[in-house]
């Protein structure tokens, strides 16, 4: 029996980073990845098809990554998140901690994609085999 692919949403306003992450995760058969450039577009996308995991840039124009994660979680559209930030002084807020985000879920740009993959697999309960 074939396992359903984990639904992954990548949210980053920088096209280069968004495309790099999308291309990377599409190389692995266990993921079905899609990407958005704004939190508002991502919430609309999640309303059409919820995700199992979101990789979220914290600094976005309009709604920021924290408010996006809190809204997506509250609506049941996405329950797990990896946070992607270029801010060296980023700190998890009590609200993010309450929805289960830990320091292990925070990655500084440029993030090691192998580490992102490993953490995504851990959060989703997927095997850690590096082959696609």
GROMACS elastic network, one bead per residue, 0.5 to 0.9 nm:
[ bonds ]
;  ai    aj funct       b0    kb
    2     5     6  0.89585   500
    3     6     6  0.88483   500
    3    30     6  0.79720   500
    4     7     6  0.89052   500
    4    30     6  0.75641   500
    4    31     6  0.87351   500
    5    29     6  0.72579   500
    5    32     6  0.57844   500
    6    30     6  0.60351   500
    6    32     6  0.59967   500
    6    33     6  0.82407   500
    6    51     6  0.76799   500
    6    52     6  0.60819   500
    6    53     6  0.78033   500
    6   124     6  0.77023   500
    6   126     6  0.89228   500
    7    30     6  0.88746   500
    7    31     6  0.60843   500
    7    32     6  0.50807   500
    7    33     6  0.61446   500
    7    34     6  0.81734   500
    7    49     6  0.86662   500
    7    50     6  0.75398   500
    7    52     6  0.51029   500
    7    53     6  0.66102   500
    7    54     6  0.86867   500
    8    25     6  0.85288   500
    8    31     6  0.65353   500
    8    32     6  0.59734   500
    8    34     6  0.64017   500
    8    35     6  0.83332   500
    8    50     6  0.89322   500
    8    51     6  0.55210   500
    8    52     6  0.60393   500
    8    53     6  0.50550   500
    8    54     6  0.58296   500
    8    55     6  0.76317   500
    9    22     6  0.88089   500
    9    32     6  0.86147   500
    9    33     6  0.58845   500
    9    34     6  0.52018   500
    9    35     6  0.55230   500
    9    36     6  0.75509   500
    9    42     6  0.78390   500
    9    45     6  0.88802   500
    9    46     6  0.82590   500
    9    50     6  0.87441   500
    9    51     6  0.61768   500
    9    52     6  0.80878   500
    9    53     6  0.63763   500
    9    55     6  0.62766   500
    9    56     6  0.82383   500
    9    78     6  0.88617   500
   10    18     6  0.66503   500
   10    21     6  0.73525   500
   10    22     6  0.70400   500
   10    33     6  0.73115   500
   10    34     6  0.62210   500
   10    36     6  0.62998   500
   10    37     6  0.84333   500
   10    42     6  0.84936   500
   10    53     6  0.86165   500
   10    54     6  0.58116   500
   10    56     6  0.62268   500
   10    57     6  0.83877   500
   11    18     6  0.69482   500
   11    34     6  0.88581   500
   11    35     6  0.58187   500
   11    36     6  0.50443   500
   11    37     6  0.57748   500
   11    38     6  0.66484   500
   11    39     6  0.69794   500
   11    42     6  0.68735   500
   11    54     6  0.72630   500
   11    55     6  0.60602   500
   11    57     6  0.59902   500
   11    65     6  0.83191   500
   12    15     6  0.72187   500
   12    17     6  0.69933   500
   12    18     6  0.54714   500
   12    35     6  0.78025   500
   12    36     6  0.66495   500
   12    37     6  0.51670   500
   12    38     6  0.68490   500
   12    39     6  0.84874   500
   12    55     6  0.82343   500
   12    56     6  0.64169   500
   12    57     6  0.50451   500
   12    58     6  0.82868   500
   12    59     6  0.84481   500
   12    60     6  0.72596   500
   12    65     6  0.89521   500
   12    84     6  0.84987   500
   13    16     6  0.89522   500
   13    17     6  0.82363   500
   13    18     6  0.72853   500
   13    36     6  0.76361   500
   13    38     6  0.60259   500
   13    39     6  0.88947   500
   13    57     6  0.75947   500
   13    59     6  0.83918   500
   13    60     6  0.61762   500
   13    61     6  0.76767   500
   14    17     6  0.55498   500
   14    18     6  0.61133   500
   14    19     6  0.86154   500
   14    37     6  0.71714   500
   15    18     6  0.50131   500
   15    19     6  0.59546   500
   15    20     6  0.84090   500
   15    37     6  0.73466   500
   16    19     6  0.53038   500
   16    20     6  0.60920   500
   16    21     6  0.86920   500
   17    20     6  0.50499   500
   17    21     6  0.61855   500
   17    22     6  0.84696   500
   17   110     6  0.87503   500
   18    21     6  0.53943   500
   18    22     6  0.61118   500
   18    23     6  0.86234   500
   18    35     6  0.66629   500
   18    36     6  0.77926   500
   18    37     6  0.76591   500
   19    23     6  0.59484   500
   19    24     6  0.83565   500
   19    35     6  0.79068   500
   20    23     6  0.52546   500
   20    24     6  0.60635   500
   20    25     6  0.87202   500
   21    24     6  0.50158   500
   21    25     6  0.61593   500
   21    26     6  0.84415   500
   21    35     6  0.88027   500
   21    55     6  0.89804   500
   21   113     6  0.77744   500
   22    25     6  0.54511   500
   22    26     6  0.60595   500
   22    27     6  0.88257   500
   22    33     6  0.62387   500
   22    34     6  0.66439   500
   22    35     6  0.67493   500
   23    26     6  0.52139   500
   23    27     6  0.66218   500
   23    33     6  0.86633   500
   24    27     6  0.55701   500
   24    28     6  0.76891   500
   24   113     6  0.76693   500
   25    28     6  0.56093   500
   25    29     6  0.84731   500
   25    30     6  0.88382   500
   25    31     6  0.65279   500
   25    32     6  0.78876   500
   25    33     6  0.65747   500
   25   113     6  0.89239   500
   25   117     6  0.77398   500
   26    29     6  0.70938   500
   26    30     6  0.86988   500
   26    31     6  0.64955   500
   26    32     6  0.66392   500
   26    33     6  0.61559   500
   26    34     6  0.88931   500
   27    31     6  0.83506   500
   27   132     6  0.65756   500
   28    31     6  0.59837   500
   28    32     6  0.85620   500
   28   130     6  0.86171   500
   28   131     6  0.75348   500
   29    32     6  0.76997   500
   29   131     6  0.89633   500
   29   132     6  0.54868   500
   30   126     6  0.80694   500
   30   132     6  0.77744   500
   35    42     6  0.77796   500
   36    39     6  0.75339   500
   36    40     6  0.89103   500
   36    41     6  0.62390   500
   36    42     6  0.54591   500
   36    45     6  0.80658   500
   37    40     6  0.87220   500
   37    41     6  0.70680   500
   37    42     6  0.75003   500
   37    60     6  0.84831   500
   38    41     6  0.52768   500
   38    42     6  0.61432   500
   38    43     6  0.87252   500
   38    60     6  0.68006   500
   38    61     6  0.71818   500
   38    62     6  0.76002   500
   38    63     6  0.77034   500
   38    64     6  0.86394   500
   39    43     6  0.61705   500
   39    44     6  0.86690   500
   39    56     6  0.88791   500
   39    60     6  0.74527   500
   39    61     6  0.83987   500
   39    62     6  0.75105   500
   39    63     6  0.57860   500
   39    64     6  0.68856   500
   39    65     6  0.69684   500
   39    67     6  0.85077   500
   39    68     6  0.57227   500
   39    69     6  0.88490   500
   40    43     6  0.52850   500
   40    44     6  0.64760   500
   40    45     6  0.87425   500
   40    62     6  0.79286   500
   40    63     6  0.69211   500
   40    68     6  0.79129   500
   41    44     6  0.51063   500
   41    45     6  0.61586   500
   41    46     6  0.86237   500
   42    46     6  0.60591   500
   42    47     6  0.85341   500
   42    68     6  0.83292   500
   42    72     6  0.89959   500
   43    46     6  0.50263   500
   43    47     6  0.61442   500
   43    48     6  0.87865   500
   43    68     6  0.75320   500
   43    71     6  0.82000   500
   43    72     6  0.67121   500
   43    77     6  0.80920   500
   44    47     6  0.51074   500
   44    48     6  0.66460   500
   44    49     6  0.88682   500
   45    48     6  0.52516   500
   45    49     6  0.62873   500
   45    50     6  0.76680   500
   46    51     6  0.65055   500
   46    72     6  0.78159   500
   46    77     6  0.57865   500
   46    78     6  0.75732   500
   47    50     6  0.62142   500
   47    77     6  0.67332   500
   49    77     6  0.78860   500
   50    72     6  0.89475   500
   50    76     6  0.79177   500
   50    78     6  0.60036   500
   51    54     6  0.68571   500
   51    77     6  0.63417   500
   51    78     6  0.50893   500
   51    79     6  0.79199   500
   51    80     6  0.86853   500
   52    77     6  0.82090   500
   52    78     6  0.56404   500
   52    79     6  0.64888   500
   52    80     6  0.64908   500
   52    81     6  0.86492   500
   52   124     6  0.74813   500
   53    78     6  0.61394   500
   53    79     6  0.67065   500
   53    81     6  0.54558   500
   53    82     6  0.75566   500
   53   120     6  0.74848   500
   53   123     6  0.82258   500
   53   124     6  0.77138   500
   54    69     6  0.81477   500
   54    78     6  0.68166   500
   54    79     6  0.81930   500
   54    80     6  0.63835   500
   54    82     6  0.62107   500
   54    83     6  0.81922   500
   55    80     6  0.88305   500
   55    81     6  0.57968   500
   55    83     6  0.58541   500
   55    84     6  0.67201   500
   55   116     6  0.89333   500
   55   120     6  0.89604   500
   56    59     6  0.89963   500
   56    65     6  0.59784   500
   56    66     6  0.84946   500
   56    68     6  0.84256   500
   56    69     6  0.77239   500
   56    81     6  0.69562   500
   56    82     6  0.61725   500
   56    84     6  0.55719   500
   56    85     6  0.81878   500
   57    60     6  0.67836   500
   57    64     6  0.81135   500
   57    65     6  0.57217   500
   57    66     6  0.88385   500
   57    82     6  0.87759   500
   57    83     6  0.60497   500
   57    85     6  0.55694   500
   57    86     6  0.84169   500
   58    64     6  0.59010   500
   58    66     6  0.62430   500
   58    68     6  0.89655   500
   58    83     6  0.66140   500
   58    84     6  0.62583   500
   58    85     6  0.54845   500
   58    86     6  0.82561   500
   58    87     6  0.86466   500
   58    90     6  0.89527   500
   59    63     6  0.87552   500
   59    64     6  0.56112   500
   59    65     6  0.61533   500
   59    66     6  0.86674   500
   59    84     6  0.89059   500
   59    85     6  0.70132   500
   59    86     6  0.81400   500
   59    87     6  0.85356   500
   60    63     6  0.65322   500
   60    65     6  0.64660   500
   61    64     6  0.66614   500
   63    66     6  0.82386   500
   63    67     6  0.63192   500
   63    68     6  0.65310   500
   64    67     6  0.55896   500
   64    68     6  0.62422   500
   64    69     6  0.88030   500
   65    69     6  0.61043   500
   65    70     6  0.85676   500
   65    83     6  0.79680   500
   65    84     6  0.89736   500
   66    69     6  0.52378   500
   66    70     6  0.62089   500
   66    71     6  0.85869   500
   66    83     6  0.87985   500
   66    93     6  0.87183   500
   66    95     6  0.86771   500
   66    96     6  0.72298   500
   67    70     6  0.51157   500
   67    71     6  0.60262   500
   67    72     6  0.84805   500
   68    71     6  0.51623   500
   68    72     6  0.59886   500
   68    73     6  0.83938   500
   69    72     6  0.51801   500
   69    73     6  0.59453   500
   69    74     6  0.84111   500
   69    78     6  0.79192   500
   69    79     6  0.84917   500
   69    80     6  0.86882   500
   69    81     6  0.72721   500
   69    96     6  0.79583   500
   69    99     6  0.88546   500
   70    73     6  0.52166   500
   70    74     6  0.60130   500
   70    75     6  0.86372   500
   70    95     6  0.76141   500
   70    96     6  0.71502   500
   70    99     6  0.75808   500
   71    74     6  0.50962   500
   71    75     6  0.61946   500
   71    76     6  0.85856   500
   71    77     6  0.85214   500
   72    75     6  0.53190   500
   72    76     6  0.62192   500
   72    77     6  0.50903   500
   72    78     6  0.54460   500
   72    79     6  0.74549   500
   73    76     6  0.50633   500
   73    77     6  0.60411   500
   73    78     6  0.53038   500
   73    79     6  0.51373   500
   73    80     6  0.78704   500
   73    99     6  0.73852   500
   74    77     6  0.77188   500
   74    78     6  0.85456   500
   74    79     6  0.84866   500
   74    99     6  0.88850   500
   75    78     6  0.78931   500
   76    79     6  0.64884   500
   78    81     6  0.77714   500
   79    99     6  0.79247   500
   79   100     6  0.86585   500
   80    99     6  0.83489   500
   80   100     6  0.76600   500
   80   101     6  0.75472   500
   80   120     6  0.89667   500
   80   123     6  0.71811   500
   80   124     6  0.82621   500
   81   100     6  0.86664   500
   81   101     6  0.67928   500
   81   105     6  0.70131   500
   81   106     6  0.89480   500
   81   120     6  0.85744   500
   81   123     6  0.86424   500
   82   101     6  0.77347   500
   82   104     6  0.85200   500
   82   106     6  0.59902   500
   82   107     6  0.73809   500
   82   116     6  0.78767   500
   82   119     6  0.81225   500
   82   120     6  0.75778   500
   83   101     6  0.85373   500
   83   105     6  0.60398   500
   83   107     6  0.60295   500
   83   108     6  0.83791   500
   84   105     6  0.85935   500
   84   106     6  0.61501   500
   84   108     6  0.59028   500
   84   109     6  0.64659   500
   84   110     6  0.85941   500
   84   111     6  0.75790   500
   85    88     6  0.79503   500
   85    90     6  0.75365   500
   85   106     6  0.75922   500
   85   107     6  0.63799   500
   85   108     6  0.50800   500
   85   109     6  0.56507   500
   85   110     6  0.84642   500
   85   111     6  0.88071   500
   86    89     6  0.89781   500
   86    90     6  0.83970   500
   86   107     6  0.85452   500
   86   108     6  0.55340   500
   86   110     6  0.75306   500
   87    90     6  0.54008   500
   87   108     6  0.71784   500
   87   109     6  0.81543   500
   88    91     6  0.89152   500
   88   108     6  0.72396   500
   90   106     6  0.89260   500
   91   103     6  0.86277   500
   92    95     6  0.80939   500
   92    96     6  0.61618   500
   92    97     6  0.66328   500
   92   101     6  0.79927   500
   92   102     6  0.76012   500
   92   103     6  0.73751   500
   92   106     6  0.85633   500
   93    96     6  0.53146   500
   93    97     6  0.63274   500
   93    98     6  0.86768   500
   94    97     6  0.50229   500
   94    98     6  0.61062   500
   94    99     6  0.89127   500
   95    98     6  0.51003   500
   95    99     6  0.67227   500
   96    99     6  0.53894   500
   96   100     6  0.67426   500
   96   101     6  0.56294   500
   96   102     6  0.80315   500
   97   100     6  0.52006   500
   97   101     6  0.50317   500
   97   102     6  0.61894   500
   97   103     6  0.89711   500
   98   101     6  0.73231   500
  101   104     6  0.79548   500
  101   105     6  0.61228   500
  101   106     6  0.82073   500
  102   105     6  0.53818   500
  102   106     6  0.72272   500
  103   106     6  0.53729   500
  103   107     6  0.85481   500
  104   107     6  0.79037   500
  104   119     6  0.77965   500
  105   116     6  0.85967   500
  105   119     6  0.72358   500
  105   120     6  0.88141   500
  107   110     6  0.80960   500
  107   111     6  0.57529   500
  107   112     6  0.82128   500
  107   115     6  0.87477   500
  107   116     6  0.77117   500
  108   111     6  0.54881   500
  108   112     6  0.87332   500
  109   112     6  0.82909   500
  110   113     6  0.87260   500
  111   114     6  0.86607   500
  111   115     6  0.76463   500
  111   116     6  0.72506   500
  112   115     6  0.53427   500
  112   116     6  0.64431   500
  112   117     6  0.87750   500
  113   117     6  0.60484   500
  113   118     6  0.85242   500
  114   117     6  0.50390   500
  114   118     6  0.61410   500
  114   119     6  0.86546   500
  114   130     6  0.89094   500
  115   118     6  0.50483   500
  115   119     6  0.61586   500
  115   120     6  0.84765   500
  116   119     6  0.52468   500
  116   120     6  0.60282   500
  116   121     6  0.85586   500
  117   120     6  0.50816   500
  117   121     6  0.61391   500
  117   122     6  0.85843   500
  117   128     6  0.87578   500
  118   121     6  0.51959   500
  118   122     6  0.62198   500
  118   123     6  0.87494   500
  118   128     6  0.66884   500
  118   130     6  0.88941   500
  119   123     6  0.61295   500
  119   124     6  0.85271   500
  120   123     6  0.52262   500
  120   124     6  0.61511   500
  120   125     6  0.84316   500
  120   126     6  0.81816   500
  121   124     6  0.51549   500
  121   125     6  0.57853   500
  121   127     6  0.66144   500
  121   128     6  0.64638   500
  122   125     6  0.51285   500
  122   126     6  0.62787   500
  122   127     6  0.79125   500
  122   128     6  0.77936   500
  123   126     6  0.78531   500
  125   128     6  0.89666   500
  126   129     6  0.88433   500
  127   130     6  0.88728   500
  128   131     6  0.88650   500
  129   132     6  0.80150   500
